[in-house]
Amino acid sequence: MSLSLPSFWSRSGTSLSMSWGIFWLLLAVLAAGVFFWSGIDALLTAWQLPEYSHGPLIPVLSALMFLRELKQYPPEPGPKSDRWPGVLLIVFAVLLGALGILSNIGDIVAYGLILWVGGILLVSFGWSTGKHFWPPVLHLVYMLPLPGVLYYKVSTYLQFISSELGVWFLKLLSIPVFLEGNIIDLGVTKLHVAEACSGLRYMFPILSFSYIFAVLYQGPKWHKAVLLVSAVPIAIVMNSIRIAVAGIIVQYYGLDWLEGFTHFFEGWVIFLCSIVILFGLARLMLFFHPGRPGLAEALDLDTTGFAPQLMRLQYLRPSTALIASVGIVLAALAALQAMPERGAVAPARESFVLFPRTLGEWRQDGPRQYLTPGVEQNLAADDYHQVTLAKAGEEASVGLFMAWYADQSRGGVHSPEICLPGAGWEIAWLERTDISGAVGSVQPFNINRAIIQRGETRMMVYYWFQQKHRRIALDYAAKFWLMVDGARTGRTDGALVRLTTPILRGEPDAAAEARLLEVLSDLEPTLPRFIPDGTSAR
């Protein structure tokens, strides 16, 4: 055994001398803290959000899980020959961390930090023992925020499910209610099921709790799997009940009752009820357990013997692999410091305030439109432009919306695929296609082409993500190129462009599309002034 987590001092005669193994371990931790600091900072920032406020508990719980696992493996002092898989994992962790640092995406650095933790355990214990400690290392993933694109997709999906179930519960109680998107219309008022009510605030901590629950549960693996995945439906159903309760309170007592302490208390009650249901599910599954144990027997809650495990640091000795692990991180730090400045400043551009009122034969119809403060805050764009364009002799207008981000590394563009359904629009048809031939572009021009509807109103939509010179349809591809551009040049700017037009009654879809293509062709020459596609920087 090489690491078994302290005897920082070992006796030699009557004197105390510091263990060199512990010295190299501390040096490795210090070097990793410096190298992965941007990831740690991203975690500290995310933990201030309600849905990730449980984050600080995750490392503590993972450490306790590690000490629990460690009790199952007796000390094995002496040299080890299977440390090098850990060195390889540390190399991969450092490469991933460097990618996150260069692209200025702290979440990627945080993932690299978790891999480094796994690597240092393999280096310290060797592969044969260290490979058994993957449960506490994997548990660290629960302290990380979801990637932005995935977060908004999951959040929006959960909003819809919660809204549908919440309205169903209200109808069971004979309360008149109507659902449009994620807006619940109670007649006397409207409730907007926002991101805060999606269920993620409960789901993340419940998922972490169910993971630990599954690890501690002493039973068949399929029992563990059920306990692990049950957190998702439990959180969704309980959040739907919460929304239904909110509707009942508004219906009979007024909107003010949902504010302040009542809203906070209601959330905590739902969370605790979710935990009780998880325990109840575990108790129910014991009827299918071969030995029919009680719940206390089925859960390994023994916390004795943790202190002796910490004392096993005395067996830690310096090794070539441990020293190499320190050298890898220090070399990566030196290489990043030696890199020349890459011109990460966003390129010069004109403000949308100066955007022309005329595009070909299309003229701005009415004043520039502004978003509500809440929508503007969620958009989080550095600059945006929203107008309606009209053409003489053309009955239908075209809506133009553009949002510019100087730095997308901490959020960035929100896809209309997420925002439109939230506003009550149903996406009836969506395809991703290249229209370079239709607009005479010499480069690929990938867009999302969609038909949306709300009641009897139908609209055709074009939208794409602009990453430097690239027009990208898929939001995940946009995030990929954001990472690539950030790592290569330091630039993380980008934009969203959306065109919409109504499909008139009796009008073929092709006629509506022709309007969008005409405006798009007129927009093309003007767009680079406001959304730069070159590589020059200020």
N, C-alpha and C positions, 0 to 999 in steps of 0.2 A: 504494500500500500504506500502510496506516496503522499496523497493528501487525504486527510480525514479530519475534517475540520474540527483554549489556545495556550498552547504552551509556547509563548513567544521566546521563552528563555529556557535553556537547558543547563543543568549543572555539570561542571567539569571540575572535579576536586571541590574546592571551596569557592570557586568563582562562578559568575554567571556569564555566559556567552550567547549572543543572539544566533538563532538557527539561520544558516544561510538559505535554507529552503524557504523559510518564512520571508526572509528578505527579498528573495526573487519573486515570491508570490505577491508581496505588497507592491513591489516595483511594477509587476505586470498589471495589477489593479490600477495603480496610479497612471501608468502610461495609457491604459485603455480608457480611463476616465477623461483624460485630456483628448485623446483621439476621437472618442465617441461623444464628446460633449454636446455637439449640436443635436444629436439624438436625444440625449438626456434633457436638454433644454426644451425640445419639442414635446417630450413627455410631461414636463412640469407645466408647460402651457396648456396641453390638452387636459390635464387633471383638474384644471380650474373650471372646465365645463361640467354641467350637471351629469351628463351621460357617462363621463369618464372620471367622476369624482371618487370612485372606488379604487382608482389606479394605485395610490400609494400603499394600499394594503396588499397588493398582489406580490411584490417582492418579498414582503414579510411572510406571507402564506407559502410562497414557493420555498423560502429558506426552511420553514418548519417541515414542509413536505420532504425536502432534501434530507434533513436530519432524521426524519422518520424512516426514509428508505435506507439511510446509512446504517441504521441499527441491524439491518438484515445481512450485512457484509462485515465479517470480522477484520481487524487490522491485518495488513500484509506488508510488514516492513521489508525494505530491500529494493534492489533495482527492478525496473520493469522494462520489457522489450517491446511493448505494444503502445507506446505513447504517441507515435507519429500520426495516427489518424486524427488525433486532437490538433496537431500542428497544421495539418492540411485544412481542418475546419476553421482554424484561426486565420489562415491565409485567405480563405473564402470570405470570412467575416470582415476582414480588413478591406478586401476588394469591394465588397458590398458597401461598407461604410464609406470608402473613398468615393464610390459612385454617388452616394447620397450627399456627401460634402461638396463635391464638384457641381452637382446639379442643384444644390441648396434645398434639398428635400430632407428635412430632419427625420421624417418617419422611416425612410430607408436606412438612415444611420442607426435608428433605434432597433430595427430588425437585425442589423449587423451586430449590435451589442448583444442581443440574445444569443446569436450564433457564437459569439466570442465566449459567453458564459459556458455554453456547452463544450466548446473547444478546450477551455482551461480545465474543466472537470475531466475530460478525456486525457489531457496531458498529465494531470496530477494523479489520477487513479489508474491510468492505462485503459485500453479498450475493453478488456474482458470484464472489468468491474464498472468503469465509468459509463458504459452503454446502458446500464440499468437505471441511470438517474435522469432519463429523458422526461418522465412525467413532470417533475418540478420545473425543468427548463422550458418545456412546452407550455406550462401554465403561465409563464411570463408573457406570452402573447396577449393575454387578456388585459394587460396594462397598456397596450398600444391602441391608439385611435385607428378606426377603419380608414383606408384610403378614401380621399374626398369623393371620387366618382362612385365607389361602392357604398359609401355612407349615404349619399343622397338617393341612390337607387333603393337601398334597403329601407331607408327612412320613409321614402314615398310609398313604397309597397306596403309597409306596415301601417302607414296612415290610412290607406285605402281599406285594408283588411279590418283595422280597428274601427273605422267609420262604419263600414257595412255591418259588422257585428253589433256595434253600439246602437245603430239605428234599429236593428232587428230586435234587440232587447227592449228598446223604447216602444216599438210597435206591439210587443207582447204585453206591455203595460197599458196599451190603448192610449198612448200619448201621440197626438198627431205630429208627424215629422216627415221631412223630405230631405233627401241627400242629393247634392250636386257636387261631384268631385269629392273634395274633403271638407265641404261646407255643409253643416247640418242646420237645416232651416226648421225652427220650432214655431214659426209663425210670429211669436212675440219678439223673437231675436234670432240671430244666426250665430252658431258656434263654428269657429274655424279650427279644424283638427290640424294643428301646426306640427313642426318637427318635435317640439317638446312633448307632444301627446302621441308620438308614434309608437312608444313602447320601448325605445332603445334605452331610456334611462333605467328601466327595470331589467331589460334583457341582458345587458353587458354584465352587471353584477350577478344576476341569477345564473348566467352561463358559467361564470367563474365559480360560483358556489356549487353548481351541479357537477362541474369538473372535479372539484375536490371531493364532493360527495361520492362520485363514481370511483375515484381512486381509493377512498377509505372503505368503500362497500366490499364486504367479503362474500362474494357470491359469483355465480356464472357471469361470463363476459357479456352475454346478451342482456343481463340485468343492468350491468354497468352502461351499456350502450343506450338502453331505454332511459335510464336516469340522466344521461348526458344530453340527449337530444330533446328530452321532455321540457327543458327550460324554455325553448322557443314557443311551443303552443301555449304553455302556461302563461308566459308573459303576454302573449297576444290576447288571449281570452280575458285575463284579468284586466288588461288595459282597456279592452272593449267595455267591460263592466264599469270601469272607472269613467269612461266617456258617457255611458248610459246614466250613471249616477249624477254626473255633471249636468246632463240634460234634464234630469228630474229636479235637481236643485234650481236650475234656471227657470224651469216651467212653473214651479210653485213658490220659490223664494226670491228669485231675481238674480241678475248677473253678478251683483256685488258679493254674493256669498262665495263665489269661486275664487275671489282674490285673497291674497295674503296667506294667513295661517291655515285657513280652511283648505286651500289648494295644496299647500305643503303637507298638511296632515293627511289629506285624502291619498296623496301619493305614497306616503310611508305605510299607510294601512294596506294599500294594494300590494306593496312590495313584501311586507311581512306575511300577508295571506298567500302570496306566491311561494314563499319558503315553506309555509305550513303544508301547502298542497304537495310540494316536492317530498317532504317527509312522509306525508300520507301515501304517496305513490310508492315510496320505498317500503313502507309497512305492508301495503297491499301485495307487493311482489314477493314478500317473504312467504306467502302462501304457496309459491311455486319453487321455494328453496328446498333442496333435498333434505337438509337437516332441520327445517322449520325453526330457526333460531329467533330470538327476540330482536327488536331493532337495535338495542344497545349492544348485543353480541355481534350483530351483522356489521356494525360500523367499528372500524379500528380507531378508537379515540384515545389510545394509550399515548400520553405525552411524557412518560417517564424516560429517563436515560438520555435526554438531549444533551445535558451538560457533559457527560463522558464522551459523547461524540465530538464536541468542540475540543476536548483535550487531545484528540487524536492528531492535532496539528504537529505534535512533537515528532511524528513519523515522517513529516515532510522533509525531503532532502533535495538539494539542487540537482537538476538533471540537464542534459544537453537540450532536450525538448523544451523544458521550462525556460531556459535561458534564451533559446531560439525564439520562443513565443514573445518574449520581451523585445528581442531585437527586431522582429517583424513589425511590431507596432511602432517602435521608435523610428525604424527606417521609413515607414509610411508617413509618419509625421514630418520627418525631414524632407521627404520628397514633395509633400504638399506645400511646405513652406518655401521650397526652392522653385516652385512653379511660377512662371511669369504671370503678370496681371493679364486677364483674358478679356477685358472690356465688357464686363457684365452689365453695364448700364444700358437700359432700354434705348432704342434708337430714337432720333428726333422725329416728332410727328406734330401735326396741327391738331388743335382741339376741335372736338365735334361742334363747338359753338360756331366755327367758321365753315361748317359744311354747307355747300351750295343749296339754294332752295329749288334749283332746277336741274333735272337730269334728262337731257334730251328733250322730248316733248312732255315729260312728266314734271309737274310743279308741286311744291309743298302746299297741301291743302290745310290751312289753319295753322295755329302756332305749334311750336315744338311741344311734345307731350312729356310729362314727368311722371315717374312712378311714385307710388305711395311710400312714405318713409320706411315702413316695414319691408316692402318688397325691395326697395333700394338697398336696405341694409343687408338683406339676404343675397342680393346680387353681388354686392361688395366689389363693384367695378370701379376703376380709377376714372373712367369717362364713359358715358353712354349717350346714345342719340336715338330718339323715337319720334317718327313723323308719319303722316299719311300723305301719299302721293296721288295726285289726280291728273287726268289727261282729258283735254277737250274732246268731246264726242264719245268718251269712254264712260259707260255707266258705273262700272266697278272701280274701286280704288285699290291701291297697293300699300300695305303697311311695311315700313322699313325700320328695323331695330338693329343697333350695333352696340356692342359692349367691348371695351378695351381694358386689358389688365397689364400693367407694367411688370407685375411679378405674380405668377400663378403658383409658386411653390408652396404657398400656405392656403390653398383652397382653389381659386381659379374659377373657370367657366362652369356654370350650371347648365346642363343640357335641357333644351325645350322638351325633350322626351320625358323629363321629370316634371318641369314646371307647368306645361300645358294641362296635363290631367289634373294637377292640383288646383287649377283654376276652373275646373269643371268641363274641360274639353276632352272628348273621347277620340283617341287616335284610331281612325277606322282603317287606315292603310299607311304603311311606311316601307320605303325601300331606300337603300343606299346605292347611288349610281354616279357615274362619271359623265358630266355634261360638257366636257371640254370642247367637243365637236359642235355642240349647239351654240356656244358663245364665242367660238373661235380662239380658245385658249391654247397656247403651245405646250402648257404643262397640264398634268392631270388636275381636274377640277371635280373633286368628290364632294357630293352633297347628300343630305337627307331630303327626300321628297315625300311629303306626307299629305294625307287628307284627314282633317279633323272635323268633328261635328259636335254640336250641342243643341239638342232638340232638333229642329228642322233646319238649323243653320249649318252650312258646310263651308269649309275653307281649304284652300291648298296652301301648303307651306314649303318653302325652301329654307334650309339652314345648314351652316357648316362652321367648323372651327378653323381659325387661321393661326398657323404656327409658322412664323417667318414666311417663306414662299409657298408653303404647303396649304392646300385646302383639304381638310380632313372631315370625313363624315362620322366615323366611329369615335365616341368619346374616349374609349380606352386607348385607341391609337393616338389621340391627341395627348393624353397623359404620357404615353410612351415617348413620343417625340419631344415633349416637354423635358423629360428626363435626359434624353439624348442631347438636346440642344444645351441644356444646363450644364451637362458634363463636358461637352466639347467647347462651348463658347462662353458659358456663364449666363446666357440670355434665357430668361424665363417669361418673356412677354408673350401675349397672344390675344385673340379676340374671338367673338362670336358674331356672326352676321345672320339675320333672319328676315325673310320676305314672306308676306302673307297676302292673300287676296280672297275675297268671297267667291264662291261658286254660285252664280245666280240661278234662280229657279228656271229649269229647262235648258240651262247652258251646259254644253259638253265640257268635260274636265280639260280637254285640250285647249279650249279657249282661255280658261283661267290660267293654264300653264304658259300660254303664249304671252300673257301680260307679265308674268314673273320673269320670263326669259328676256323680254324687251327691257324691263327695268334693270335686270341684272347686266345686260350688255351695256347700258348707259352708265351703270354704276362702276363697272370695271376700271375705266381710266382714272376715275377720281379716288378710288378706294386707297391706293398706296400712300396718299398724302396723310391719311388719318389712321390707317393700319399698315405700318411699314412692312414690306416683304423683303427688303434688302438686308445686308449684314453690316452696314455702317452704323456706328454708334455715336452718341454725342461726344 
